[in-house]
Amino acid sequence: MEMTVTGLGVARGGIVVLEGVTFTLAPGMALVLRGPNGIGKTTLLRTLCGLQPAVAGTVSVAPESLAYASHADGLKATLTAAENLAFWASVHGTGPAAVSAALDRMNLRALADRRAANLSAGQKRRLGLARLLVSGRPVWVLDEPTVSLDTASVQLFAGVVADHLAQGGSALIATHIDLGLAEATVLDLTPFKAALPGAGGSAGGFDGSFDGAFA
């Protein structure tokens, strides 16, 4: 499943932060978004996933092909790890086999019967990312997926992404971490940064005081 983005403009708080964003994400490809804090990476990903409207341009992709992993882990604290994955498997119409495979692939088998509330931050993150594996969806949209992960878990997740790409999936990833993906292409968002309102696009004054506050 291919994603084609053409001339996209996105806004945060009613102010355009990126404009003219254009790229193609093909099956088997990983595209890594880079740029300074506040440039609009999260805003772009949310717009691509239909969580907020674009201000310009087009996104060509089947919405049901997307699986989005944001900063939130999307877990129910009172459910066990296995129960959380079973819930998402039911949402996506996969099944117990997908849950079992996800537990193994994300090294969560020993934690299957532990409530999410009792997991460490890193374990919760791995469980949240395991939802991707039960989604059955080919296009993964990932916002800083390695937050709270130790080095071994980062390598584990990088292997999961590599396997997904090898099976014809694709991944759009906002991250400052090198995941070591040979298939990855980097897209620097700096050239797409919109001029700030005000004299000559100056970042001074009120708007400038918040520059870089949001990703």
C-alpha positions as CSV (number, residue, x, y, z in Angstrom):
1,M,0.0,0.0,0.0
2,E,1.5,3.3,-1.1
3,M,1.2,6.7,0.5
4,T,1.6,9.8,-1.7
5,V,1.7,13.2,-0.1
6,T,1.7,16.3,-2.4
7,G,2.0,20.0,-1.4
8,L,0.8,19.3,2.2
9,G,0.4,22.2,4.6
10,V,-0.3,21.6,8.3
11,A,-1.2,23.9,11.2
12,R,-0.8,23.8,15.0
13,G,-3.1,26.1,17.0
14,G,-4.3,27.8,13.8
15,I,-0.8,28.7,12.7
16,V,0.7,27.0,9.6
17,V,4.0,25.2,10.6
18,L,4.8,23.2,7.5
19,E,3.9,23.8,3.9
20,G,4.6,22.1,0.6
21,V,5.5,18.7,2.1
22,T,5.8,16.2,-0.7
23,F,6.9,12.6,-0.6
24,T,6.0,9.0,-1.5
25,L,6.1,6.1,0.9
26,A,6.3,2.8,-1.1
27,P,5.8,-0.7,0.2
28,G,9.0,-2.0,1.8
29,M,10.2,1.5,2.5
30,A,10.9,3.4,5.8
31,L,10.9,7.2,5.7
32,V,12.5,8.9,8.8
33,L,11.4,12.4,9.5
34,R,14.0,14.7,11.0
35,G,14.0,18.3,12.1
36,P,14.4,20.4,15.2
37,N,11.9,20.3,18.0
38,G,8.8,22.3,17.3
39,I,9.1,22.1,13.5
40,G,5.9,20.1,13.3
41,K,6.7,16.4,13.1
42,T,3.8,15.3,15.4
43,T,1.5,17.7,13.7
44,L,2.4,16.3,10.3
45,L,1.8,12.7,11.5
46,R,-1.5,13.5,13.1
47,T,-2.6,15.2,9.8
48,L,-1.6,12.2,7.7
49,C,-3.6,9.9,10.0
50,G,-6.7,12.1,9.6
51,L,-6.7,13.3,13.3
52,Q,-6.7,16.9,12.1
53,P,-7.4,18.6,8.8
54,A,-4.7,19.7,6.4
55,V,-4.6,23.4,5.3
56,A,-3.4,22.6,1.8
57,G,-2.3,19.7,-0.4
58,T,-3.4,16.1,-0.7
59,V,-2.8,12.7,1.0
60,S,-3.4,9.6,-1.1
61,V,-3.7,6.5,1.1
62,A,-6.4,4.2,2.2
63,P,-7.2,5.2,5.9
64,E,-7.8,1.5,6.8
65,S,-4.2,0.8,5.9
66,L,-2.7,3.0,8.6
67,A,-1.6,2.1,12.1
68,Y,-0.6,5.0,14.3
69,A,1.6,4.8,17.4
70,S,1.8,8.2,19.1
71,H,3.4,9.2,22.4
72,A,0.6,7.6,24.3
73,D,0.8,3.8,24.7
74,G,-3.0,3.2,24.3
75,L,-3.3,0.7,27.2
76,K,-6.0,0.0,29.7
77,A,-4.3,-0.1,33.1
78,T,-6.7,-2.7,34.6
79,L,-6.2,-5.2,31.8
80,T,-3.3,-7.6,31.5
81,A,-0.8,-7.3,28.7
82,A,-2.5,-10.2,26.8
83,E,-5.9,-8.7,27.4
84,N,-4.8,-5.3,26.1
85,L,-3.6,-6.9,22.9
86,A,-6.7,-9.1,22.6
87,F,-8.8,-6.0,22.7
88,W,-6.9,-4.4,19.9
89,A,-6.9,-7.6,17.9
90,S,-10.7,-7.7,18.2
91,V,-10.8,-4.1,17.0
92,H,-8.8,-4.9,13.9
93,G,-10.3,-8.3,13.3
94,T,-7.1,-10.4,13.7
95,G,-7.2,-13.0,16.5
96,P,-5.5,-15.0,19.2
97,A,-2.6,-16.1,17.0
98,A,-1.7,-12.5,16.3
99,V,-1.8,-11.8,20.0
100,S,0.5,-14.7,20.8
101,A,2.9,-13.7,18.0
102,A,3.0,-10.1,19.2
103,L,3.8,-11.2,22.8
104,D,6.7,-13.3,21.6
105,R,8.0,-10.8,19.1
106,M,8.1,-7.9,21.6
107,N,9.5,-10.1,24.4
108,L,6.4,-9.8,26.5
109,R,5.5,-13.5,27.0
110,A,6.6,-13.5,30.7
111,L,4.4,-10.4,31.3
112,A,1.3,-11.7,29.5
113,D,-0.7,-12.0,32.7
114,R,0.6,-8.9,34.4
115,R,-1.7,-5.8,34.5
116,A,-0.6,-2.9,32.5
117,A,-0.7,-0.7,35.6
118,N,2.1,-2.8,37.1
119,L,4.5,-2.6,34.1
120,S,7.5,-0.4,34.0
121,A,7.6,2.5,31.5
122,G,9.7,0.5,29.1
123,Q,7.5,-2.5,29.3
124,K,4.4,-0.4,28.7
125,R,6.1,1.1,25.7
126,R,6.9,-2.3,24.3
127,L,3.3,-3.4,24.9
128,G,2.0,-0.2,23.2
129,L,4.1,-0.9,20.2
130,A,3.0,-4.6,20.1
131,R,-0.4,-3.2,19.1
132,L,1.1,-2.6,15.7
133,L,1.6,-6.3,15.3
134,V,-2.0,-7.2,15.9
135,S,-3.3,-4.4,13.7
136,G,-2.7,-6.3,10.4
137,R,-2.2,-2.9,8.8
138,P,0.6,-2.3,6.3
139,V,1.5,1.4,6.8
140,W,3.0,2.2,10.3
141,V,3.1,5.8,11.3
142,L,5.3,6.1,14.4
143,D,5.9,9.2,16.6
144,E,9.2,8.8,18.6
145,P,8.5,5.1,19.1
146,T,11.7,4.4,21.1
147,V,10.9,6.7,24.0
148,S,11.4,4.9,27.4
149,L,13.1,1.9,25.6
150,D,16.5,0.7,26.7
151,T,19.2,-0.1,24.1
152,A,18.2,-3.8,23.9
153,S,14.5,-2.9,23.4
154,V,15.4,-0.3,20.7
155,Q,17.3,-3.0,18.8
156,L,14.4,-5.4,19.3
157,F,11.9,-2.9,17.9
158,A,14.2,-2.1,15.0
159,G,14.1,-5.8,14.1
160,V,10.3,-5.8,14.2
161,V,10.2,-2.8,11.8
162,A,12.8,-4.5,9.5
163,D,10.6,-7.6,9.4
164,H,7.5,-5.5,8.6
165,L,9.3,-3.9,5.7
166,A,10.6,-7.2,4.4
167,Q,7.0,-8.4,4.3
168,G,5.9,-5.5,2.1
169,G,4.9,-3.1,4.8
170,S,6.1,0.5,5.2
171,A,6.9,2.8,8.0
172,L,6.9,6.6,8.5
173,I,8.9,7.4,11.6
174,A,9.6,10.6,13.5
175,T,12.7,9.8,15.5
176,H,16.1,11.2,16.5
177,I,17.4,7.6,17.0
178,D,19.2,5.7,14.3
179,L,17.3,2.4,14.1
180,G,19.9,1.0,11.7
181,L,17.4,0.3,8.9
182,A,19.1,-0.2,5.6
183,E,15.8,0.5,3.9
184,A,15.3,3.9,5.5
185,T,15.4,7.2,3.7
186,V,15.6,10.5,5.7
187,L,13.3,13.4,5.0
188,D,14.5,16.7,6.6
189,L,11.5,18.9,7.2
190,T,13.5,22.1,7.6
191,P,13.0,23.2,4.0
192,F,9.2,22.9,4.5
193,K,9.1,25.1,7.6
194,A,6.5,27.8,7.1
195,A,7.4,31.5,7.8
196,L,6.2,32.7,11.2
197,P,3.6,35.4,11.1
198,G,5.0,38.9,11.7
199,A,7.6,41.1,10.2
200,G,9.8,39.2,7.8
201,G,8.9,35.9,9.5
202,S,10.7,36.9,12.6
203,A,10.5,34.5,15.5
204,G,10.6,37.3,18.1
205,G,7.8,38.6,20.3
206,F,5.0,36.4,21.7
207,D,5.2,33.6,19.1
208,G,9.0,33.4,19.4
209,S,8.7,32.8,23.1
210,F,7.1,29.5,22.4
211,D,9.3,28.4,19.5
212,G,10.4,24.8,20.0
213,A,7.9,24.1,22.7
214,F,6.0,21.5,20.8
215,A,7.0,18.7,18.5
